[in-house]
Amino acid sequence: QVQVVESGGGLVQPGGSLRLSCAASGRIFSINLMGWYRQGPGKERELVAAIARDGTTNYVDSVTDRFTISGDSAKKTVSLHMNSLKPEDTAVYYCMIRTSSRWGTETYWGQGTQVTVSS
């Protein structure tokens, strides 16, 4: 059974920082992409940042230069360092891990962690 567990959410003031962590366990192999999505109140889930197995990263424009994603596919861990947080960053953040092999593609999700940016 595969488990994906996030940690590190919480309440922070505007301009503050948070670090989200995610770890996967169980029978999960051939990770080719890890990332973070978020879903704010009344909004659709959106991709925030992703990191491929070769280290290539991708960010949504609204977090560029503020957020940094890092990951280790061998250790099945991915983190998101968030700086200069804004109220509009308030959302539930979900970890995503995707595998790809000759048997197909699988996507695994964490349960989500709440990030609230407010004074």
C-alpha positions as CSV (number, residue, x, y, z in Angstrom):
1,Q,0.0,0.0,0.0
2,V,1.3,3.4,-0.9
3,Q,1.1,6.3,1.5
4,V,1.9,9.9,0.8
5,V,2.1,12.2,3.8
6,E,2.5,15.9,3.9
7,S,3.6,18.0,6.9
8,G,4.6,21.6,7.7
9,G,1.4,23.6,7.0
10,G,0.1,26.2,9.4
11,L,-0.7,29.8,10.1
12,V,1.8,32.4,9.1
13,Q,1.7,36.2,8.8
14,P,2.1,37.9,5.4
15,G,5.8,38.0,4.4
16,G,6.6,35.0,6.5
17,S,7.9,31.6,5.4
18,L,6.9,28.0,5.7
19,R,8.4,24.7,4.6
20,L,6.2,21.9,3.4
21,S,7.5,18.3,3.4
22,C,6.2,15.2,1.8
23,A,7.3,11.6,2.1
24,A,6.0,8.5,0.3
25,S,6.2,5.0,1.5
26,G,5.2,1.6,0.3
27,R,5.6,0.0,-3.1
28,I,6.3,3.0,-5.2
29,F,8.9,2.8,-8.0
30,S,10.1,4.7,-11.0
31,I,9.2,8.1,-9.8
32,N,9.5,10.6,-12.7
33,L,7.7,13.6,-11.3
34,M,7.0,15.1,-7.9
35,G,5.1,18.3,-7.2
36,W,2.8,20.4,-5.1
37,Y,-0.7,21.5,-6.0
38,R,-3.0,23.8,-4.0
39,Q,-6.6,24.5,-3.8
40,G,-7.8,27.8,-2.4
41,P,-11.3,28.7,-1.1
42,G,-13.6,28.6,-4.1
43,K,-10.9,27.9,-6.5
44,E,-9.8,24.9,-8.6
45,R,-6.8,22.9,-7.8
46,E,-3.7,24.3,-9.5
47,L,-0.1,23.1,-9.9
48,V,2.2,25.2,-7.8
49,A,5.6,23.6,-8.5
50,A,7.0,20.4,-9.9
51,I,10.4,18.7,-10.1
52,A,11.2,16.0,-12.6
53,R,13.6,13.1,-12.0
54,D,16.4,15.0,-13.9
55,G,16.0,17.9,-11.5
56,T,14.1,20.2,-13.9
57,T,11.7,22.4,-12.0
58,N,8.6,24.3,-13.0
59,Y,6.6,26.9,-11.1
60,V,3.3,28.7,-11.6
61,D,4.0,32.4,-12.3
62,S,2.5,33.6,-9.1
63,V,5.1,31.9,-6.9
64,T,8.3,32.3,-9.1
65,D,11.1,33.8,-7.0
66,R,9.2,33.1,-3.8
67,F,8.9,29.3,-3.6
68,T,11.5,26.6,-4.2
69,I,10.9,23.0,-4.7
70,S,13.4,20.3,-4.0
71,G,13.1,16.5,-4.1
72,D,14.8,13.2,-4.1
73,S,13.1,10.5,-6.1
74,A,15.2,7.8,-4.6
75,K,14.2,8.8,-1.1
76,K,10.7,9.5,-2.2
77,T,10.7,12.9,-0.6
78,V,9.8,16.4,-1.9
79,S,9.7,19.7,-0.1
80,L,8.4,23.2,-0.9
81,H,10.1,26.2,0.7
82,M,7.7,29.2,0.7
83,N,9.0,32.7,1.3
84,S,7.3,36.1,1.2
85,L,4.0,34.5,1.7
86,K,0.9,36.4,0.7
87,P,-2.8,36.0,1.7
88,E,-3.5,34.7,-1.7
89,D,-1.2,31.8,-1.0
90,T,-3.8,30.5,1.5
91,A,-4.9,27.1,0.4
92,V,-4.8,23.4,1.1
93,Y,-1.5,22.1,-0.4
94,Y,-1.3,18.6,-1.8
95,C,1.8,16.6,-2.6
96,M,1.7,14.7,-5.9
97,I,4.0,11.8,-6.9
98,R,3.9,10.3,-10.3
99,T,5.5,7.1,-11.5
100,S,6.0,5.9,-15.0
101,S,7.0,2.4,-16.1
102,R,6.4,0.0,-18.9
103,W,3.2,-1.0,-17.0
104,G,1.8,2.5,-17.2
105,T,1.6,5.8,-15.2
106,E,0.3,6.1,-11.6
107,T,-0.3,9.3,-9.7
108,Y,-0.4,9.4,-5.9
109,W,-1.7,12.2,-3.7
110,G,-1.3,13.2,-0.1
111,Q,-4.2,14.1,2.1
112,G,-3.4,17.8,2.0
113,T,-2.0,20.3,4.5
114,Q,-3.6,23.7,5.2
115,V,-1.5,26.9,4.7
116,T,-3.1,30.1,6.0
117,V,-1.5,33.4,5.4
118,S,-3.1,36.1,7.6
119,S,-2.3,38.8,10.0
